[in-house]
Structure formats: C-alpha cells, structure tokens
Amino acid sequence: MRAIVDWTQSLPLPGIFLMTFAVALAGALAIVVAVRVTLRLLGFGEDRPLALRDAAVNTTSAIFALTMAFSAAGIWQESQQAHTAVQREANALENLYSIAASFPLELRERTRADIRAYAEQVLAGDWPAMLRREHFDAKVYDQSENILVLLMETISREAGTESLPAATPAIGQIVEARSARLQRITLATQGVTSAQWLAMILLASAALTALAMVHNHELVSQLLAVGIYTAAASAAFFVVLAHDRPFVGRISVSSEPISHLLGR
C-alpha cells in the first residue's frame, strides 16, 4: 500500500485527484454490484426493500469523517513543522555566516566555505534521501552532519587559543542548525500510517456498502447516492494524499531557503 501511495503522490495535483477518483469509483461500482447480487440471492429485490435504516450510513460516515479529520490534522501540523524546521536551519546558517565576519580571515573563509559545502550536501544528499524516507540514522546523512560537527570543533579550538568573543554565539547557531536538521529529517519519514490508510478505506467502504443497501430497491437512486458519496470521499482522500508527505509532491516544503545559502 505504501508503494502505491508514494507513486500517486509523485503525480501532479490533477493526476492525484483523477487517480483517487478513478480508484474510488471502481471500488464503489464493485460494491454496488456485490450488494445487488448478494441481496438478490437472499431474496431482496426491488419489490422487497431491505429493512436497513439511514442511521447505518450516518454512523459509518461519521466515524469515517472523524478518522479522516484526525489524520488530516496530523499531517497539516507536520507540514507546518517541516516548513519551520527548514527555515530555522537556513536562518541559523545565515546568522553563522554573518557572525563569521568578526572571525580572523582564515577561520572566516573556512566557516563560510563549510556553510556552502553543507548546503550543497543537503541538496545533493539529504533531500533525495528524505524523499526515499530514509531514517535519520542512515549513513547518507553522516556527511552533512560531519560538516557541522567539524566546524563546531574548529571554532571551539580557535576560541581556546585566542580571544574570539563571537565563538559562543557562532556555536549556538550551529547547535540550532543541527537541531532543525534533525527535525527536518525526522519529519520526512512521517505521514499517514498504513494502519490509518487501511482504517479510512475500510470505513469508506462500509459507508458505501450501507448506502448501497439502503437504496437497493431503486437502481438510479442507488447509483446517484453512491456516486455523490464517492466524489465527496475522493475529495477528502485527495486532500490527505496531497499533504501526506511534507517534502513530496507539488505543494511540498521547498529547499529554497537552503539553496539560497549557495549564493552567499
């Protein structure tokens, strides 16, 4: 299921919606056919409506809506946190770049070169790994981490051998960048879990099944009700799919704040 979701999220937004609607419509039609065939075999035809109240549809729909809202709230919060983490990281490195102006020439050039090298590694190494949902302890992230660690050690060592008042705020900005970096990588692996997807799909299917059973006595009414419900459910799934992964898709978190450092 995760592989299908990942592939769908790589599509343009119209493609995501059309794919979601097509899959949902196919599933809804299969449910209608299954309900009609099953109820006919049980003796419930158009002349004998099934004694099932609309409350069954309302109950399953309410549970589906709550589950969808719970999942959507989580991914929107993670998306905002991802935006904030990337901006925090870039701001800390921008501050470090400015603080380095007070360093001795050699240390200043070393610091600024390391900032640019870090930005290059984030864009070339970290970002693709985040799209692959690599865990934060994966080896691919070591190189960017080592750049910051070595730079912090260099500034600390220089501060111990000569008067360097700006060393403390500089190290503080590196610590801030490392904290934001860890949050960014961790959030890249977040999103709606397989259990949540399964629950939402089962609940939507249950609601569609109940709806098809309630309108079993009249085909046109049944198809119209199921079609409207399917369109609404598809729109809800589309919103979740579009925001599920903070760094994936057309409306994902941009790497622009980091890439801006390369122009310094």
Beta strands, then each sheet from edge to edge (+ up, - down):
end
